[in-house]
Amino acid sequence: MSIGVTSEEHSASPSGDNGSEGLSKVETEVYDRQIRLWGMEAQNKLRAANVLLCGLSGLGAEISKNLMLCGIRSLTLVDERNVTEDDLDSNFLLENDSAGKNRARASSQKARALNPMVKLEVLEASVGSLSTDFVSNFTLVVLCDQKYSDVVTWNEKCRQLNIGSVEKKEGAVCDGDSGGTSSAPEAIDVDAENVLEKKKYTHLAICIVIPR
């Protein structure tokens, strides 16, 4: 699945020409279904969001797809690891000849094609090497299948910076939202009846549009 619009079409469209609080006509048409779901105000928050995603495992690939399609401002992919045979089986953004290449770099071409209106950047680095100043530029930090020590460290730093953070492992959602009360992530089952009450979100877009 991809969005049928080129970056040229997007940039050529006058912002706000339809009175939609900053969204261009092209954006409003492309995101029409989700605007109907969560409203124009929420879509504008997504449009202004810069997301940092660390870890291009199969799970990270799925999350990056969802973030690209929902219309955030920018997505930065971070990974220091190279593609293995197991990655080729789980990450649909990779090509068959990606083995041995950096996971973030190798995933970027297909990810970018999903939505040319979203700025996509790649950083070949480990989570532990990221600086606080660098991370402070983001609205949301997503850690996929990272070491527990890195999860705890960045969850606490994101709290201090008032930046949303979500830590995800295969088969569970981890509570790392910066509005929480514990620096250690709590694995939970995803249940539609308790997601909003406990501020644990099935779609990362909700982490951006609901105030912490």
Beta strands, then each sheet from edge to edge (+ up, - down):
strand 1: 50-54
strand 2: 74-78
strand 3: 119-123
strand 4: 140-144
strand 5: 164-169
strand 6: 172-175
strand 7: 186-188
sheet 1: 3+ 2+ 1+ 4+ 5+ 6- 7+
end
